[in-house]
Amino acid sequence: MGKIQFFAHLVLFFLSSGLAQAQGITVSDDTGQTLQFAQPVQRIISLSPAITENLFAIGLGERVVGVSSYSDYPLSAKHIPIVSDHQSIDLEAILKLKPDVVVAWYGGQSPAQLSVLKQLNIPIFFQKINTLADIPMSLMRLSQMAGNQTIAAPIIANAYTHIPVLAQAPTPILPAFYQVWSQPLMTLNHESWVSDALARCGARNIFGDLPISAPTVNVEDVLKRNPALIITATNQAQPDHSLDEWYSWHDVSALKYQGLLFVDADLMNRATLRTLSESERLCTQVAQVRARINS
């Protein structure tokens, strides 16, 4: 979606808010599922750290009554009861909190447990992010569900301006390997906002064509595709040595052109508004490698 389309969408968003409040709220989640509410949701449960952060970012933090483990941003989120982790959902805890809606990461929780919530008439809003532009659009839907468009819309509009947009394709387009994990060696395919961020920086995910969203690869596979960029996400507060193994492969382009890059794990691996600013920083690093190649 282009910027003109987006802002037109935003205007319609504003205009429809009063009507939606009067007639109840009908909203589609990120999968196209339609949800209906008699009034704006007041009690929200988040089942991922990224969702928790997104809800706080658009002014809905005070309505979040339950979160998943590792919901640590902003700091106030750490004081909210934990009702899930990456393996399971505490159904009893959720029922006690009497949520108006549960916001879940699409594909991130047990379908069987989510089915139980549906059987108990607890609506589930699925968040699904595949591109950077999906992030502000998803937040728009969340704010519509909560009826706080007046607060959220300017935040979302400002965030949209930080999505990297290439005026023209730079040359060369740099082949890139995004290392999610080192042992085993894991990466991402094209169905990821990270792959979209790389494309917006003028880079190409060398494993974007693989059918699995988070495939395991081997060193030989990476070397054959000879990336000019090898990127990983790390905790910026601590030294990271997860790319050290690549220093022994002197012929790979990423070594020749100082293309071993780091991004902030919390910012890039969680699909939030902060991902957009981190993508801008990634583009700056990619441009520096390209300049070395072209010099």
FIMI-451461 format. One record per residue (C-alpha): y, z, x. Coordinates in steps of 0.001 Angstrom, whole numbers, padded with zeros to 6 digits, always signed. Example, Ala and Ser with C-alpha at 12.3 -4.5 7.8 and 13.67 -1.06 7.14 Angstrom:
<nodes>
-004500+007800+012300 -001060+007140+013670 
</nodes>
This chain:
<nodes>
+000000+000000+000000 +003399-001026+001405 +006466+001203+001457 +008139-000564-001485 +004992-000200-003574 +004696+003433-002595 +008237+004388-003566 +007867+002502-006861 +004756+004578-007410 +006792+007688-006612 +009485+006827-009172 +006860+006356-011865 +005384+009628-010720 +008692+011422-011392 +009250+009702-014734 +005785+010524-016039 +005887+014192-015075 +007769+015441-018143 +005606+013430-020533 +002450+014672-018829 +003592+018276-019194 +004188+017820-022924 +000952+016045-023729 -001382+017718-021262 -002335+016290-017892 -004648+013389-017182 -005187+012599-013511 -007603+010541-011460 -009002+012074-008284 -009512+010095-005075 -012836+008677-006299 -011376+007389-009575 -012882+010191-011652 -010627+011146-014591 -009790+014814-015107 -007959+016258-018095 -006135+019586-018344 -004269+021149-021250 -001653+022451-018820 -000925+022405-015073 -003673+024076-013047 -002778+027561-011841 -005936+028776-010095 -007283+026420-007430 -010275+026737-005124 -010360+024651-001933 -013670+023733-000313 -012380+022483+003046 -009763+023568+005613 -007967+020228+005275 -007697+020597+001507 -006354+024131+001923 -003689+022894+004328 -002762+020021+002009 -002345+022333-000980 -000041+024610+000994 +001888+021605+002332 +002933+020512-001163 +003911+023985-002352 +000671+025055-004048 -000384+027797-001641 +000290+030595-004118 -002126+028997-006583 -005047+028869-004125 -007429+031713-005004 -010442+030769-002848 -010998+028745+000319 -013669+027545+002716 -014350+029075+006104 -012001+027992+008924 -009079+027609+006504 -006658+028869+009134 -003492+026846+008556 -001010+028059+007563 -001737+031614+008684 -001358+032966+005148 -004447+030957+004161 -006553+033298+006296 -005989+036095+003770 -007524+034203+000831 -011156+034988-000136 -013734+032675+001457 -016122+031078-001039 -017836+028367+001033 -018747+027089+004480 -020021+023749+005785 -023529+024506+004499 -023194+026191+001132 -020982+027335-001726 -020911+030900-003046 -021221+030070-006725 -021028+033696-007833 -017775+034249-005917 -016269+031113-007438 -017173+032187-010966 -015540+035573-010435 -012299+033893-009381 -012151+031891-012652 -010632+028713-011192 -008948+026041-013279 -010221+023472-010783 -012224+023208-007576 -010989+020700-004987 -013878+019406-002857 -014218+016996+000045 -016148+013966-001168 -019606+014067+000403 -018899+017381+002097 -020781+019808-000155 -024219+020094-001693 -024396+017797-004750 -026790+020257-006392 -024341+023151-006114 -021426+021034-007288 -023565+019966-010234 -023932+023623-011214 -020136+023990-011252 -019839+020974-013534 -022484+022416-015854 -020343+025560-016041 -017375+023398-017122 -015437+023917-013904 -013567+020657-013142 -013997+019241-009632 -011282+017142-008015 -012750+015123-005138 -010543+014383-002160 -011583+011257-000251 -009578+009989+002705 -010417+006777+004564 -006981+005692+005817 -003727+007367+006800 -002049+006006+003658 -004710+007731+001551 -003377+011135+002632 +000016+011077+000824 -001550+009294-002157 -004164+012037-002502 -001477+014707-002299 +000448+012940-005037 -002576+013247-007318 -003008+016926-006458 +000617+017676-007275 +000352+015791-010554 -002639+017944-011490 -000578+021044-010749 +002611+019775-012383 +004772+020415-009316 +005875+016830-008653 +009536+017823-008289 +008670+019970-005268 +005930+017775-003830 +007400+014280-004166 +010107+014535-001460 +007581+016155+000916 +005097+013344+000295 +007766+010629+000584 +008946+012028+003919 +005375+012191+005191 +004784+008565+004249 +007542+007468+006617 +005559+008893+009540 +002598+006562+009056 +002604+004280+012112 +003417+000688+011169 +003201-002094+013747 +006043-004610+013499 +003688-007120+015099 +000289-006979+016750 +000738-005940+020398 -001169-007636+023167 -003697-006881+024234 -005447-005074+021382 -007185-002275+023276 -010887-001527+022719 -011222+002202+022049 -014043+004737+021963 -013371+007864+019904 -015639+010661+021107 -016281+013184+018356 -018878+015119+020322 -020317+014834+023820 -023870+016175+023420 -025137+014248+021583 -022555+011539+022048 -021060+010920+018604 -018293+008710+017275 -016891+007369+013985 -017129+003992+012294 -014363+002098+010461 -014569+004329+007354 -012289+006930+008913 -008576+007671+009041 -009046+007963+012824 -010189+004346+013026 -007213+003385+010843 -004880+005304+013167 -006296+003425+016158 -005703+000095+014418 -002126+001098+013630 -001659+001834+017344 -002928-001604+018335 -006429-000458+019283 -009881-001426+018023 -012689+001031+017372 -015575-000406+019406 -018119+001172+017053 -016246+000445+013834 -018948-001981+012746 -021760+000589+012655 -023088+001397+009147 -023225+005183+009630 -019936+007073+009261 -020593+009395+012242 -023160+007607+014424 -024815+008848+017586 -024501+006424+020506 -025415+006511+024186 -023438+006082+027377 -024883+002628+027985 -023643+001456+024590 -020124+002609+025467 -020158+001042+028925 -021338-002318+027578 -018312-002435+025269 -016017-001401+028140 -013278+000521+026274 -009775+000641+027672 -009336+003929+025790 -011711+006876+025560 -010250+009478+023215 -011380+012877+022085 -009954+015697+019987 -009537+019091+021584 -008011+022510+021112 -004635+022038+022750 -004401+025741+023624 -007392+025570+025994 -008312+023271+028906 -010803+020634+027836 -013436+019035+030042 -015326+017058+027419 -014318+013711+028967 -015137+014699+032560 -018487+012879+032517 -016658+009539+032260 -015059+009988+035697 -018322+008916+037343 -018093+005435+035775 -015365+003897+037917 -015696+000364+036565 -014919+001183+032956 -011415+000036+031969 -010440+003453+030634 -010754+004821+034179 -008899+001953+035768 -005888+002321+033488 -005836+006090+032939 -007043+005656+029380 -008789+009007+028908 -006706+010512+026093 -006665+013736+024122 -005472+014426+020597 -005215+017754+018798 -008467+018470+016932 -006877+020372+014046 -004307+017644+013532 -006476+014550+013895 -009875+015647+012593 -008488+017194+009404 -006910+014642+007078 -003549+016317+006445 +000151+015534+006670 +000046+016723+010284 -002426+013911+010976 +000397+011434+010442 +002600+012936+013163 -000386+013234+015522 -001117+009555+014910 +002409+008757+016054 +001747+010721+019249 -001536+008830+019733 +000323+005535+019420 +002706+006627+022175 -000238+007336+024474 -001903+004018+023624 +001344+002160+024341 +001531+003808+027774 -001980+002583+028633 -001102-000908+027404 +001988-000912+029615 -000178-000087+032642 -002556-002926+031773 +000309-005397+031359 +002140-004347+034510 
</nodes>
